[in-house]
Amino acid sequence: MVFCTCWPFQKTEKTKASSHSPVTLTEPYAHSEEKHSISTKNPTGEDIAETPNAEDTTDPPIQLGAGDIWYHAYENLKNDENTRELVEEYERILQQKLEKNNVGSSSTSVVQKLADLSDGDREALFNALIQQGVEKTEKSADRRRTMTIIATSVQRTQSVVSSALLAYPPASIAWGMTCLLLGPVFTHTAQQVEARQSGLKYVISRFPWYVRLIDLLNSETWKTPSVLQGLKGHIQSEIIGLYTKLIEYQLQSFRSYYHPVSSFGKNLVKWDDWEGMVQSIKDMETQFHEYISAYTTSAAQEFFRSMASAIEEQTDLLRHIGESTDRQTTLLEDQKKAAAVKQKENLMMKYKPDPSRFSLEIYEDYVGQLARPYNGTGKGVLEHERFSAWVSGDEGILVLAAHPGTGKSVLAKYLVEKMSESSPITVCSFFFKDNNNKGQNKPRVALSKILYEAIKNCNQLTAAVEDKANRLDSHEIHPHSRVYWDLLDAVTHSTPSRRLILVIDALDECDSEQRRALLQALRDYRLLYPTSKIKILLTTRPMPNILEMFAGSLLNMDDDPVCRELINRDIIAVSKLRLERFAEGKEIWESTKRVFLDRITAGNDRTYLYVDLMFKYLEQQGRQRNSKIWDQKFRESPTDLREAYATLLSGVSADHRTEVRRMLEIVMAASRPLTLQEMDVALALHDADHDYETEDDLCSSSSEMFKNWVLEVCGFFLDIYNGRIYFIHLTAKEHLFSTEDRPTWLDAFTIEACHRTLAKSCLAYFSLPFIQQEGFMNIKEFIQADDLDQQLCVEKCERQSEFGNYAFTQWVVHSSNSYGVEEPDLEPNLFTRFQNLHPEFPLTLAMAIFCYSRASSEVEARVFVNALPSGYPRRIEIISLLAKSFSFRCVTGVSGLLELDYAVELGKQTVDETPQDDPMLASRLEIVAKCLHAKARMTGSVSTLDEAIQIANRMVDLIPAGDPCLSMALHLRSKVLIERSRQAKGNLDDVNTAIQDLTQALDITTDDKRRSIVLNTLSLCFYKRYRETDRIEELDEAIATAEESISLNGSLASANNVALFLRIKYKATGNIEDLDRAVEEARKAVTMSSSKDRSLAFTNLASILEARFDLTKDINNLHHAVVAAQSSVDAIPKEHYMYPAKLKRLQRLRNRQDELMQSD
């Protein structure tokens, strides 16, 4: 963006109106012979009266210079009723600035104030305005960069435009102040800047041309003949008219840039056709050129040729400046977009359900296995007038209630998919399920996931969203949180359609203790947010408290006669389809089929679940000799759901009942749904007759064979999807705990018995020979080992089977839950009980692995810590080891916020119990500082960072100078300082302190691997300083430091950083060699990457290749960018929070590729 002014940082000579290096012009040609008096004002506002000599026959010359032309044009705008408001607004803003700097009185005109300034006063005013600009921008690197762009661009054009404006000080100062006023708002109006950039450039380029033309009109060529004297009046008038248009365009530009984007349209009611404004200027110029061409002499033509040559040079300069400014503007826009994307990603990460409390993978498996409705079914709801009214409305709640097995979840999934496909409205959903997936029955998890999905669908986060998000931590989400609902309302207004649909399925499976709070919040939402466009669809069993609460918004599918009738038709239709498939090859007569259909029609449970169990019952009967026997089987089939469960359980073969019971108990007690392999191992560990020498010995058969066995012996109660085992329905779990109609082989089926069965499997795993021989360290050995040996031990844990990793952490929970409170004689302490009941169990080994395996969540850890007696040997070392394990999980991003808080709690507990002179105190402080740092990065809490720095300072003070541990402490403190500088933008003090810490750390570090890590962090500090200062040498230092890090240890992080820094340098300098180097370094980073960080390396490569395509238009760069983006998507799990963004990038690149291929 090039502003139409000379930059007012230089001294200007104050010249009185009478000594303006004048150009002699006459008044406009007089068509009347009448003698007259000319009265006008000079630019200072003083009246000038010139009376012609009575003896003269021609009008006397009037002294009009470039400043006079500017003044007349400005007065034309001020006196025109169509533009008066525009000028007054501009003067009002200038007036405020002048009064703020004590220039003149409030009653004096702006023009008068500017003209009356002495050289010293003018310079003082400029200095004051510049200082104000600096104060406004010093806290923002983007704004400082903007001011630099403005200053650089305008200073380069001084030689081009100064003749038009410096000729008259008020004009120079006025437009100089325009630049200063525009500067602070430029960053926030980059799109508007770009929209009017070409027009403003054109306007700028015309000023020097007309100044030179004024010089021509004063030349000897135009003094005679008399006809040219008259023509000069017309030309002067045309120049003033053109100046008027040019200045008006600039004032409109000033208004559009000065006002916030939100009021942009309001402030441009009359002038929004920027192209039309420029065209009107060009049309006037065309007419003006016709005047000139009709009356030019050869001398004048030569003058025009020389002037055209000079203008061409000036235009080239302006074009060069424009291209440079375009590049800088693009950089600013890219940085703003990147910052917006980063902010959105941070919020998504902040509110994504805690992985330690909720498995998104298991949740998606559950939703994915829900069947699709049969064609033509569902009309009982989809065509119901109440459902249609909800669909067509902008807001409101609809509750679908029906008994179990009527297809509510299937319908909910169908509606989520269809509404997401056919409507621009954002659809968020949650499917409650009591299926051992931690958190899937918790309202807090549901609310977190809904907010996460809503933010993910936002195009751009508004200031209201960011403000409310700053006031809501993820662990504060709960149904009663008004801040949560405020935030959800704000996010709704940030979605593309400013509307949101919430689908919440199976409210009856929501945690009963929290269900009512959630229902109240959903019911009251409309009252609290009457303007919010949110529609809510709920499904549930017909529970009385829910039905009463939503009586006015209820569609009870059981009671509504039309709905019930259509659902019955659907169930019969589905039964017919399934019966035909079942009867294939069995020679079942049509009359026999009717017996079965009549049985279903007459049954007490006409539900999809009942129909499904009926066919499972028939499949359990095996192949029959003829249709008559099938007729008998059909007539003996169960009449309702309860009878179906009882019949199927009674039909389990006696040979399989022990294993089926264990399997049912394990599924019931498991902390999460187990895989087929885990279940196979868990069952095998109950077989005392076998010795298992290796992990492979535990698996009795292939995964497919075991799956077929499970479905054959227990498929009526258990289902398998995506390799995990689940109960087919909540009613199946309820039936097992019911004593009515339960077979005797399931007597004493209690939750405690279920935990005992799974605890036995876990405990037996620790006693396996290959675990005993693995060489796992005990607690004392692990604490005394160096970092490498500790890491090797942890990797041993990670190499165990899926069930092994489950057993390492869950043995504590299942053992704790194995006995009820009704057993008072039982030893209350868990570990003492273990030693009493299982003297052969390697308790010490199990406790050590639990602490350092890095696999336990906050839930298991609390059970473990609470079981430790206060006087337990090495208690403080055990807790410290557990805290260290949690700190590792936190730093690597595995843990959620709840685990971070618990890690801080454990760490502080160990610090408080450690004497000041204990050599272990520093390392325990390090654990707390790391966890606080990780928490601050997740939450953005500055107070948490301040606490982390205090802990880090204490740690550094404890370590003697020269101690190798001091290097690690300084490095940790520097990382916390960098994070605080990132959150408190513009804070260079923390960056400079971090650089000092890292420099000191390098001085005492000899290990190349450690030096490489420190150098990588130091390169980030230099980059941060570049972002705040725009000094290219800081960016060069960042590149050189990262390259040194690579040379020492082949650091992947440094390789990615070098590529990033070079790309940013290209954007700042336009040097394509930097971009080519960035591509080379990004490719190196890909070759250096491992599986866990390969996605990031490919993402960086794709981004840089796209940038080179944009520059070179070489389509090969775009093809390679698509390949890299695809590799980035392939290298990351679908449940990762960055997966949607990477997939979106890939699709965008493919779209660009397709467009180019089609155009060719």
Sequence and secondary structure as in RCSB ss.txt:
>XXXX:A:sequence
MVFCTCWPFQKTEKTKASSHSPVTLTEPYAHSEEKHSISTKNPTGEDIAETPNAEDTTDPPIQLGAGDIWYHAYE
NLKNDENTRELVEEYERILQQKLEKNNVGSSSTSVVQKLADLSDGDREALFNALIQQGVEKTEKSADRRRTMTII
ATSVQRTQSVVSSALLAYPPASIAWGMTCLLLGPVFTHTAQQVEARQSGLKYVISRFPWYVRLIDLLNSETWKTP
SVLQGLKGHIQSEIIGLYTKLIEYQLQSFRSYYHPVSSFGKNLVKWDDWEGMVQSIKDMETQFHEYISAYTTSAA
QEFFRSMASAIEEQTDLLRHIGESTDRQTTLLEDQKKAAAVKQKENLMMKYKPDPSRFSLEIYEDYVGQLARPYN
GTGKGVLEHERFSAWVSGDEGILVLAAHPGTGKSVLAKYLVEKMSESSPITVCSFFFKDNNNKGQNKPRVALSKI
LYEAIKNCNQLTAAVEDKANRLDSHEIHPHSRVYWDLLDAVTHSTPSRRLILVIDALDECDSEQRRALLQALRDY
RLLYPTSKIKILLTTRPMPNILEMFAGSLLNMDDDPVCRELINRDIIAVSKLRLERFAEGKEIWESTKRVFLDRI
TAGNDRTYLYVDLMFKYLEQQGRQRNSKIWDQKFRESPTDLREAYATLLSGVSADHRTEVRRMLEIVMAASRPLT
LQEMDVALALHDADHDYETEDDLCSSSSEMFKNWVLEVCGFFLDIYNGRIYFIHLTAKEHLFSTEDRPTWLDAFT
IEACHRTLAKSCLAYFSLPFIQQEGFMNIKEFIQADDLDQQLCVEKCERQSEFGNYAFTQWVVHSSNSYGVEEPD
LEPNLFTRFQNLHPEFPLTLAMAIFCYSRASSEVEARVFVNALPSGYPRRIEIISLLAKSFSFRCVTGVSGLLEL
DYAVELGKQTVDETPQDDPMLASRLEIVAKCLHAKARMTGSVSTLDEAIQIANRMVDLIPAGDPCLSMALHLRSK
VLIERSRQAKGNLDDVNTAIQDLTQALDITTDDKRRSIVLNTLSLCFYKRYRETDRIEELDEAIATAEESISLNG
SLASANNVALFLRIKYKATGNIEDLDRAVEEARKAVTMSSSKDRSLAFTNLASILEARFDLTKDINNLHHAVVAA
QSSVDAIPKEHYMYPAKLKRLQRLRNRQDELMQSD
>XXXX:A:secstr
   SS  TTS      GGGS   EE  S   S     EEEE TTS EEEE   TT SS   EE  HHHHHHHHHH
HHHH TTTHHHHHHHHHHHHHHHHHTT S TTS HHHHHHH  HHHHHHHHHHHHHHHHHHHTT HHHHHHHHHH
HHHHHHTHHHHHHHHTTSHHHHHHHHHHHHHHHHHHGGGHHHHHHTHHHHHHHHHHHHHHHHHHHHHTSGGGT S
HHHHHHHHHHHHHHHHHHHHHHHHHHHHHHHHHS GGGTTGGGSS   HHHHHHHHHHHHHHHHHHHHHS  HHH
HHHHHHHHHHHHHHHHHHHHHHHHHHHHHHHHHHHHHHHHHHHHHHHHHHHS  TTT  HHHHHHHHHHS    T
T  HHHHT HHHHHHHHSSSEEEEEE  TTSSHHHHHHHHHHHHHHH SSEEEEEE   SS TTTT HHHHHHHH
HHHHHHT SS  HHHHHHHTT  GGG  TT HHHHHHHHHHHTTSTTS EEEEEE GGGS HHHHHHHHHHHHHH
HHH TT  EEEEEEE   HHHHHHTGGGEEETTT HHHHHHHHHHHHHHHHHHHHHHHTTTT  HHHHHHHHHHH
HHSS  SHHHHHHHHHHHHHT   SSHHHHHHHHHHS SSHHHHHHHHHHTS TTTHHHHHHHHHHHHH SS  B
HHHHHHHHHTT TT    SGGGG  S HHHHHHHHHHHHTTTEEEETTEEEES HHHHHHHH  TT  GGGTT  
HHHHHHHHHHHHHHHHTSHHHHTS    HHHHHHS HHHHHHHHHHHHTS HHHHHHHHHHHHHHHTSS TT TT
S SSHHHHHHHH TTS HHHHHHHHHHSS   HHHHHHHHHHS TT TTHHHHHHHHHHHHHHHHHTT S HHHH
HHHHHHHHHHHHTS TT TTHHHHHHHHHHHHHHHHHHH  HHHHHHHHHHHHHHHHHS TT HHHHHHHHHHHH
HHHHHHHHSTT HHHHHHHHHHHHHHHHT   HHHHHHHHHHHHHHHHHHHHHH  HHHHHHHHHHHHHHHHHH 
 HHHHHHHHHHHHHHHHHH  HHHHHHHHHHHHHHHHH  TTTHHHHHHHHHHHHHHHHHHH  HHHHHHHHHHH
HHHHHTS TTSTTHHHHHHHHHHHHHHHHHHHHH 
